[in-house]
Amino acid sequence: MDKRWFQRSYRRNLVDMHITDWNEEFLSKFDPKTYVDLLELAQVSGAMVYANSHVGNCYWPTKTGHMHKGLKGRDTLGEIIKLCHQRGMDVIIYYSLIYNNWAYENHPEWRIIRADGEEAAVDSRYGVCCPNSGYRDFVVAQIEEFCKDYDFEGIFFDMTFWPQICYCSSCQERYKKEVGK
């Protein structure tokens, strides 16, 4: 009986890729083959590969979000998955949940609002989105998209919390519906 990835992959790797795209040169020279060559050299058995990042950029040609401009439409997520599997490595998809600058900037109605009425990301480098808003449907659509398009062994959902109590209109409506006031 074949073990699940977390029972067989003891040498795992994650390269942080919260890379902005204000300069389109960022990631423009990224080479998935060299990346996987280096994973193989390090004898990695399980690679955590970014689907998106805290800045909201996606590493596949998404129909639901924003692809990193530096990739110029290149499906680096798909290429890395394929190369890792060819070399016997398990792939775990990395997906950032609450932090998403692209969604925060493009959908103000999805922002977490503090008790003082200020937006949660005012003092942070990442926009914080409320899962009680339309952001939840966006996240589900993204997850469905890459689950349909790619074969991988697992998903790591990062930032699975509310960093503070949210007072956005979606949270207030939900509270009223559940509590009655």
Beta strands, then each sheet from edge to edge (+ up, - down):
strand 1: 12-14
strand 2: 46-50
strand 3: 57-58
strand 4: 66-67
strand 5: 90-96
strand 6: 154-158
sheet 1: 1+ 2+ 5+ 6+
sheet 2: 3+ 4+
end
